[in-house]
Amino acid sequence: MVFSKDESPVCDIKLSSIGPGYITGQGAAQELNGMDLAMKLHYIRNVYYFRSEVFEGLAIMDIKEPMFYWLNYGYIACGRLRRHDSGRPYIKCNDCGVRFIEARCKLTLDEWLESKDDSRHKLLVSNQVLGPDLLFSPLVLFQLTKFKCGGISIGFSWAHILGDVFSAVNYTNIWGQITKRHFPMQPLRMEHSTKENHNPKNPTKDPLAVKRVGPVGDHWTTPDNTKLETYSFYISSPEFIRLQTKLCGGKDNQHFPTFELICTIVWQCVAKAKHESEVNMVTICKRDSKFSFEGVMTNKAQSIKVVKTNISVKESSLMELGMLILNQGVDERSNIEEAMKPDNELPDFLIYGANLTFIDLSDAPFYELDIKGNTPIYVNCDIDGVGEEGVVLVFPARKDTSDGMTISITLPANHISELKYVLWNEWSLA
């Protein structure tokens, strides 16, 4: 079935809200640390696809009922933003709840997944941002879309101030546990904010990993008007071996980890696709294995390293670029937090897309969302509110394709076609 540009296959949209089953408590609040506030313009949009048998025979109230228990453990995400007298935002835990959206799709699930249009996923998850009515904006939105065949998608929109992609995925997975009556021992919590504002430093320049925008006021959206487009493709395990051999020239003693291999190849391909400008600096984001944040929603568990070079990326050897990524990244987290310490006149930053940004989600437990013994057949991850330099996400591919990876690249629309050509012409990737 084909639809015109003006006709959406997703229709019959209904809105409601769901809150915790228990009252959180009078005056409960959650302070936001510097890294949380630095992420304020970014949003995580995940879509989980399930076959029809998962929700077969269930009325909408049967689906909502476990959520009351779920939100007891994730009550912070049910709050709303407020400001201190200084203007610094915090979350008031007032149990206003998450937004629940019901929708219907005129296509079957298989017809939907067969499409090569990466923008289609955006129809199944809310694109709402925080503000301009900041006091009333939900931090989490949950969209359930029923396909013509009975299949279901779950669109999960998450304000990045609550935590990184791993935090969002773990939060969603708790809902799955509760559908099976498995309840966590303790509620989820956020990192405590430590106030060190008596003698805050005033950095003379912004961290290399960020781009200053705004001020955005109470409407937390990216002011950049550049049209961005997303292109994704799949790399299988045998293809990784082929890419490894080509990059390292067949040398047995040379080997790059999967994520760094992708970063190296895509960095040079993007540089070649952007004829008019060099891409001499990239940001590499990875889960920091030195920290354990079980039961915590946090933005501090992800390293944010900047890698830069003074030589032409287009002309560099791939081995040289790969070694830069592996060994020369400088973690900017402490600099970003320092820039966000003052109580007043906080800067508005973009992190993803301030430089070409690579995010390693290869270990994110997307497919551990288990609804009464059923897991998704496919999960798509997207990050909204990125800057014009673009973002590259690396996350697990659909379950029936073994242990390969999906590579999702968001760039200005005018660079996508050239990037596709370079990826295919030089690496046979499509």
C-alpha positions as CSV (number, residue, x, y, z in Angstrom):
1,M,0.0,0.0,0.0
2,V,1.4,3.4,-1.0
3,F,0.5,6.7,0.7
4,S,0.8,10.2,-0.6
5,K,3.2,12.6,1.1
6,D,0.2,14.4,2.7
7,E,-1.4,11.1,3.9
8,S,0.0,9.5,7.0
9,P,-0.4,5.7,7.5
10,V,-0.6,6.3,11.2
11,C,-4.0,7.6,12.4
12,D,-6.7,7.5,15.1
13,I,-4.4,9.1,17.7
14,K,-5.6,9.3,21.3
15,L,-3.9,10.9,24.3
16,S,-4.0,10.1,28.0
17,S,-1.6,10.1,31.0
18,I,-0.5,7.4,33.4
19,G,1.1,8.1,36.8
20,P,2.5,6.1,39.7
21,G,0.0,4.0,41.7
22,Y,1.3,5.5,44.9
23,I,1.8,9.1,45.9
24,T,5.5,9.9,45.9
25,G,5.4,12.3,48.8
26,Q,5.1,16.0,49.7
27,G,7.8,18.2,48.3
28,A,9.9,15.5,46.7
29,A,12.3,16.9,44.1
30,Q,15.3,15.8,42.1
31,E,18.2,18.2,41.4
32,L,19.9,18.0,38.0
33,N,23.7,17.9,37.8
34,G,25.8,19.7,35.2
35,M,25.9,16.8,32.8
36,D,22.1,16.4,32.9
37,L,21.6,20.0,32.0
38,A,24.2,19.9,29.3
39,M,22.0,17.3,27.6
40,K,18.8,19.3,27.8
41,L,18.3,19.8,24.1
42,H,18.7,16.1,23.2
43,Y,15.9,13.4,23.2
44,I,16.1,9.7,22.8
45,R,13.4,8.1,20.6
46,N,13.3,4.2,20.7
47,V,10.7,2.1,18.8
48,Y,10.2,-1.6,19.7
49,Y,8.3,-3.8,17.2
50,F,6.4,-6.9,18.4
51,R,4.4,-9.6,16.6
52,S,0.6,-9.8,17.1
53,E,0.6,-12.6,19.7
54,V,2.3,-10.5,22.3
55,F,-0.7,-8.3,23.0
56,E,-3.4,-10.6,21.5
57,G,-6.7,-10.5,23.5
58,L,-5.5,-7.6,25.7
59,A,-7.7,-4.5,26.1
60,I,-5.9,-1.1,26.5
61,M,-6.5,-1.2,30.3
62,D,-4.8,-4.6,30.5
63,I,-1.7,-2.9,29.0
64,K,-1.9,0.2,31.2
65,E,-2.4,-1.7,34.5
66,P,1.2,-2.9,34.9
67,M,2.4,0.7,34.2
68,F,1.0,2.0,37.5
69,Y,3.4,-0.4,39.3
70,W,6.2,0.4,36.8
71,L,6.0,4.1,37.5
72,N,6.1,3.6,41.2
73,Y,9.7,2.5,40.6
74,G,10.4,5.2,38.0
75,Y,8.6,8.1,39.7
76,I,11.2,10.7,38.9
77,A,10.4,10.5,35.2
78,C,6.8,11.2,36.1
79,G,7.7,14.7,37.4
80,R,7.7,18.1,35.8
81,L,10.4,20.7,35.5
82,R,10.5,23.7,37.8
83,R,13.1,26.4,38.4
84,H,14.8,27.6,41.5
85,D,14.8,31.3,42.3
86,S,18.3,31.4,40.6
87,G,16.7,30.0,37.4
88,R,18.4,26.6,37.6
89,P,16.0,23.8,36.6
90,Y,15.1,20.8,38.7
91,I,12.4,18.1,38.6
92,K,9.5,18.4,41.0
93,C,8.4,14.8,41.7
94,N,4.6,15.6,41.6
95,D,3.4,12.3,40.0
96,C,2.0,14.1,36.9
97,G,2.9,10.9,35.0
98,V,4.0,10.0,31.5
99,R,2.0,10.7,28.4
100,F,0.3,7.6,26.8
101,I,-0.5,7.8,23.1
102,E,-2.6,5.2,21.2
103,A,-2.5,5.0,17.4
104,R,-3.4,2.8,14.5
105,C,-1.3,2.0,11.4
106,K,-3.0,1.2,8.1
107,L,-0.1,-1.2,7.1
108,T,0.9,-4.6,8.3
109,L,4.0,-4.9,10.4
110,D,5.9,-6.7,7.6
111,E,5.0,-4.0,5.1
112,W,6.2,-1.4,7.5
113,L,9.5,-3.1,8.2
114,E,10.2,-3.8,4.5
115,S,10.3,-0.1,3.8
116,K,13.8,1.4,3.4
117,D,12.6,4.9,4.5
118,D,14.4,5.6,7.8
119,S,12.0,8.5,8.6
120,R,9.1,6.0,9.0
121,H,10.1,5.2,12.6
122,K,9.5,8.8,13.6
123,L,5.7,8.3,13.0
124,L,5.6,5.7,15.8
125,V,7.2,7.8,18.6
126,S,6.4,11.2,19.9
127,N,8.6,14.1,18.6
128,Q,7.5,16.3,21.4
129,V,10.1,18.5,23.2
130,L,10.2,20.1,26.6
131,G,8.4,23.5,26.6
132,P,7.4,26.1,25.7
133,D,5.0,25.4,28.6
134,L,7.9,23.9,30.5
135,L,5.9,23.4,33.8
136,F,3.5,21.0,32.0
137,S,5.7,19.1,29.6
138,P,6.0,15.4,30.2
139,L,9.6,14.0,30.4
140,V,8.5,10.6,29.0
141,L,6.0,9.8,26.2
142,F,4.9,6.2,25.4
143,Q,3.2,5.5,22.1
144,L,1.4,2.2,21.4
145,T,0.6,1.7,17.7
146,K,-1.4,-1.2,16.4
147,F,-0.7,-2.4,12.9
148,K,-3.3,-3.8,10.4
149,C,-2.1,-7.4,11.1
150,G,-2.3,-7.0,14.9
151,G,1.4,-6.3,15.4
152,I,2.3,-3.7,17.9
153,S,5.0,-1.0,18.1
154,I,6.0,0.7,21.4
155,G,7.5,4.2,20.8
156,F,9.4,5.5,23.8
157,S,10.4,9.1,23.9
158,W,12.8,10.1,26.7
159,A,14.2,13.5,27.7
160,H,18.0,13.1,27.8
161,I,18.2,15.2,31.0
162,L,17.0,12.0,32.8
163,G,19.9,9.9,31.6
164,D,21.7,8.4,28.6
165,V,20.4,5.7,26.2
166,F,21.4,2.9,28.5
167,S,19.3,4.6,31.3
168,A,16.3,4.9,28.9
169,V,16.6,1.3,27.8
170,N,16.9,-0.1,31.4
171,Y,13.9,2.0,32.4
172,T,11.8,0.5,29.6
173,N,13.0,-3.0,30.4
174,I,11.7,-2.7,34.0
175,W,8.2,-2.3,32.5
176,G,8.7,-5.6,30.8
177,Q,9.8,-7.2,34.1
178,I,6.7,-5.9,35.8
179,T,4.4,-7.4,33.1
180,K,5.7,-10.7,34.4
181,R,5.2,-9.7,38.1
182,H,8.9,-9.3,38.7
183,F,9.3,-6.2,40.9
184,P,12.6,-4.4,41.5
185,M,13.8,-4.2,45.1
186,Q,14.3,-0.4,45.0
187,P,13.0,2.6,42.9
188,L,15.3,3.9,40.2
189,R,17.2,7.0,41.3
190,M,19.3,9.7,39.6
191,E,22.8,10.8,40.4
192,H,22.9,13.3,43.3
193,S,23.7,16.9,42.3
194,T,26.6,18.3,44.3
195,K,26.5,22.1,44.6
196,E,30.0,23.6,44.3
197,N,29.0,27.1,43.3
198,H,30.8,29.1,46.0
199,N,33.8,29.6,43.8
200,P,32.9,28.4,40.3
201,K,35.5,28.7,37.6
202,N,34.7,30.7,34.6
203,P,36.1,28.8,31.6
204,T,37.6,31.2,29.1
205,K,36.3,29.0,26.2
206,D,33.7,26.3,25.8
207,P,34.7,22.6,25.9
208,L,35.6,21.1,22.5
209,A,32.7,18.6,22.6
210,V,30.0,21.2,22.7
211,K,28.4,23.9,20.6
212,R,26.8,26.8,22.3
213,V,23.3,27.7,21.0
214,G,20.4,29.8,22.2
215,P,19.5,31.0,24.7
216,V,16.5,28.8,24.3
217,G,14.5,29.9,27.4
218,D,11.7,27.5,28.3
219,H,11.5,25.9,24.8
220,W,14.1,23.2,24.9
221,T,14.6,22.6,21.2
222,T,17.5,22.9,18.8
223,P,17.4,26.3,17.1
224,D,19.4,25.0,14.1
225,N,17.3,25.1,10.9
226,T,19.5,22.7,8.9
227,K,17.5,19.9,7.4
228,L,18.8,16.5,8.7
229,E,18.2,13.1,7.2
230,T,18.9,9.6,8.6
231,Y,20.4,6.7,6.6
232,S,20.9,3.3,8.2
233,F,22.4,0.0,7.0
234,Y,23.3,-3.4,8.4
235,I,26.8,-4.9,8.8
236,S,26.9,-8.7,9.4
237,S,29.7,-10.5,11.3
238,P,31.3,-11.8,8.1
239,E,31.3,-8.3,6.7
240,F,33.1,-7.1,9.8
241,I,35.8,-9.6,9.1
242,R,36.1,-8.3,5.5
243,L,36.3,-4.7,6.7
244,Q,38.9,-5.6,9.3
245,T,41.0,-7.3,6.7
246,K,40.8,-4.4,4.3
247,L,41.5,-1.7,6.9
248,C,44.5,-3.5,8.4
249,G,45.9,-4.7,5.1
250,G,45.7,-8.4,6.1
251,K,48.2,-7.9,8.9
252,D,47.5,-10.6,11.6
253,N,48.8,-8.5,14.4
254,Q,46.5,-5.6,13.7
255,H,42.9,-5.6,14.9
256,F,40.3,-2.9,15.7
257,P,37.3,-3.3,18.0
258,T,34.0,-3.3,16.1
259,F,32.9,0.1,17.2
260,E,36.3,1.8,16.5
261,L,36.4,0.1,13.2
262,I,33.1,1.6,12.2
263,C,34.2,5.1,13.5
264,T,37.3,5.0,11.4
265,I,35.6,4.0,8.2
266,V,32.6,6.4,8.6
267,W,34.8,9.3,9.7
268,Q,36.8,9.2,6.4
269,C,33.7,8.5,4.3
270,V,31.9,11.5,5.8
271,A,35.0,13.7,5.2
272,K,35.0,12.6,1.5
273,A,31.3,13.2,1.2
274,K,31.7,16.8,2.5
275,H,33.9,18.1,-0.3
276,E,33.8,21.7,0.9
277,S,35.0,21.2,4.4
278,E,37.3,19.1,6.5
279,V,36.1,17.0,9.4
280,N,39.1,17.3,11.6
281,M,37.4,16.7,15.0
282,V,35.0,14.0,16.1
283,T,33.3,13.1,19.4
284,I,33.3,9.5,20.6
285,C,30.7,8.5,23.2
286,K,31.0,5.1,25.0
287,R,29.6,3.5,28.1
288,D,32.4,3.9,30.8
289,S,33.1,0.4,32.0
290,K,34.9,1.7,35.1
291,F,31.6,2.7,36.7
292,S,28.6,0.7,37.9
293,F,25.3,2.5,37.7
294,E,22.8,-0.3,38.4
295,G,19.5,1.1,39.4
296,V,20.6,4.6,38.5
297,M,19.5,6.9,35.7
298,T,22.5,8.9,34.8
299,N,24.3,11.0,32.2
300,K,27.7,10.5,33.8
301,A,28.3,6.9,32.8
302,Q,29.1,7.8,29.2
303,S,32.5,9.0,28.3
304,I,32.6,11.9,25.9
305,K,36.0,12.0,24.1
306,V,37.1,14.4,21.5
307,V,39.6,13.2,18.8
308,K,41.2,15.8,16.5
309,T,43.9,15.8,13.8
310,N,45.7,18.6,12.0
311,I,46.1,16.5,8.8
312,S,43.5,15.9,6.1
313,V,41.1,13.1,7.1
314,K,40.3,12.4,3.4
315,E,44.0,11.8,2.7
316,S,45.0,10.1,5.9
317,S,45.6,6.3,6.1
318,L,42.8,4.4,7.8
319,M,45.3,2.9,10.2
320,E,46.4,6.4,11.3
321,L,42.8,7.5,11.9
322,G,42.0,4.3,13.8
323,M,44.9,4.7,16.1
324,L,43.9,8.3,16.8
325,I,40.4,7.1,17.9
326,L,41.8,4.3,20.0
327,N,44.5,6.3,21.8
328,Q,44.1,10.0,21.5
329,G,40.6,10.8,22.7
330,V,40.4,13.4,25.5
331,D,37.4,13.0,27.8
332,E,35.5,16.3,28.1
333,R,33.0,15.3,30.9
334,S,34.8,17.3,33.7
335,N,35.1,20.4,31.4
336,I,31.4,20.2,30.5
337,E,30.3,19.9,34.1
338,E,32.5,22.8,35.0
339,A,30.8,24.9,32.4
340,M,27.4,24.1,33.8
341,K,28.1,24.9,37.5
342,P,26.9,28.5,37.8
343,D,23.4,28.8,39.2
344,N,22.5,31.7,36.8
345,E,23.0,32.2,33.1
346,L,23.6,28.6,32.3
347,P,24.7,28.1,28.7
348,D,22.6,26.1,26.3
349,F,24.8,23.4,24.7
350,L,24.5,20.8,21.9
351,I,26.8,17.8,22.5
352,Y,25.6,15.3,19.9
353,G,26.3,16.9,16.5
354,A,28.5,19.7,17.8
355,N,31.2,17.6,16.1
356,L,30.6,14.5,14.0
357,T,29.5,12.3,17.0
358,F,29.8,8.5,17.2
359,I,27.8,6.8,20.0
360,D,28.5,3.2,20.9
361,L,25.2,1.4,21.8
362,S,26.4,-2.1,20.7
363,D,26.0,-3.4,24.3
364,A,22.7,-1.6,25.0
365,P,20.1,-4.3,26.1
366,F,17.4,-3.3,23.6
367,Y,16.2,-6.8,23.0
368,E,15.8,-7.6,26.8
369,L,12.5,-5.9,26.8
370,D,10.4,-9.0,27.6
371,I,6.6,-8.7,27.6
372,K,5.2,-11.9,29.1
373,G,7.9,-14.0,27.5
374,N,8.1,-12.2,24.2
375,T,10.9,-9.9,23.0
376,P,10.9,-7.4,20.1
377,I,11.6,-8.6,16.5
378,Y,13.3,-5.3,15.8
379,V,14.3,-2.1,17.7
380,N,15.2,1.3,16.2
381,C,17.1,3.9,18.2
382,D,17.2,7.6,17.3
383,I,18.5,10.7,19.0
384,D,16.7,13.9,18.3
385,G,18.0,17.5,18.7
386,V,21.4,16.9,17.2
387,G,23.6,19.5,15.6
388,E,24.5,19.9,11.9
389,E,27.8,18.0,12.1
390,G,25.7,14.8,12.5
391,V,25.6,11.7,14.7
392,V,26.4,8.0,14.1
393,L,24.7,5.4,16.2
394,V,25.9,1.8,16.4
395,F,23.4,-0.6,17.9
396,P,22.4,-4.3,17.7
397,A,20.6,-5.4,14.5
398,R,17.2,-7.2,14.5
399,K,17.2,-10.6,16.2
400,D,16.9,-12.7,13.1
401,T,20.2,-11.4,11.7
402,S,22.6,-13.0,14.3
403,D,25.1,-10.7,15.9
404,G,25.4,-7.9,13.3
405,M,25.1,-4.2,13.9
406,T,22.9,-1.4,12.6
407,I,24.7,1.8,11.7
408,S,22.4,4.8,11.7
409,I,23.9,8.0,10.3
410,T,22.2,11.4,10.6
411,L,23.6,14.3,8.6
412,P,22.5,17.3,6.7
413,A,20.3,16.1,3.9
414,N,22.5,17.4,1.1
415,H,25.4,15.1,2.2
416,I,23.5,11.8,2.4
417,S,23.5,10.9,-1.2
418,E,27.2,11.5,-1.6
419,L,27.9,9.5,1.6
420,K,25.9,6.6,0.3
421,Y,28.0,6.7,-2.9
422,V,31.3,6.7,-1.0
423,L,30.3,3.9,1.4
424,W,29.3,1.7,-1.5
425,N,32.1,2.6,-3.9
426,E,34.9,2.2,-1.4
427,W,33.5,-0.4,1.1
428,S,30.5,-2.1,-0.6
429,L,28.3,-1.0,2.3
430,A,24.7,-0.1,1.7
